[in-house]
Structures are given as C-alpha cells and as structure tokens.
C-alpha cells in the first residue's frame, strides 16, 4: 500500500491535516520505501502565510505535525494513508 507516488520528478502524498497533496523533490532525502516513507528534513508549506501553514516530518510512514501548523492536526502524529 504505497503512501507516496512519484509524479514527474517529485514524490507526492496526501496531507489529511490541510487536505492537500504535498510534494517532495530532490532537495529532500528519501529512504526509497513507498510503504513506510521517510523524508528529511521537515517540510514547511506556506511559510509566509500562517493561516494556511503546514509544517511536518514524514518518518516511517507517519506524519508528525509541528505546532506551527494552522489546522486541527497540529502537534499530533498520524499514520499516512494509501495514496490513491
């Protein structure tokens, strides 16, 4: 059950926190495991817009949301869902 999908030259996953797909490109290190992906370092989306900011780590198939996220999942860890 793949949690990420490669689209062109980026890896993409669905974020249940903000409801959008998030991409990882070659700037991030990827462990190569599509079922239990780990990307480093953290991903920060919309850094300049606090009302839509999403900041997270993806580690062994889990999304670890940071406290500066705008959504209800901030500060929590959730299992990634299959990317469909």
Secondary structure, 3 states (H helix, E strand, C coil): CCCCEEECCEEEEEECCCCEEEEECCCCEECCCCCCCCEEEEEEECCCCHHHCEEEEEECCEEEECCCCCCCCCCCEEECCCCC
